[in-house]
Amino acid sequence: MRPRRYPYSGKKESTFVKADPKLVEKILRNTSFLERLQAVLATKL
């Protein structure tokens, strides 16, 4: 498995936003940018 840092953060982000915009909004309000990225990765796995 490769480290999930920058490889495809853009594509994953777009897909996630399209998949669950409400979730992204909640994460954006409750956590910081880095925390949001971690949450997105955790939700994808």
Contacts in CASP RR format, 6 or more apart in sequence:
PFRMAT RR
TARGET T0000
AUTHOR 0000-0000-0000
METHOD contacts of the structure
MODEL  1
MRPRRYPYSGKKESTFVKADPKLVEKILRNTSFLERLQAVLATKL
4 41 0 8 1.000
9 37 0 8 1.000
12 40 0 8 1.000
12 41 0 8 1.000
12 44 0 8 1.000
13 40 0 8 1.000
16 23 0 8 1.000
16 24 0 8 1.000
16 40 0 8 1.000
16 43 0 8 1.000
16 44 0 8 1.000
17 24 0 8 1.000
20 43 0 8 1.000
23 43 0 8 1.000
24 36 0 8 1.000
24 40 0 8 1.000
27 35 0 8 1.000
27 36 0 8 1.000
27 39 0 8 1.000
27 40 0 8 1.000
28 36 0 8 1.000
31 39 0 8 1.000
END
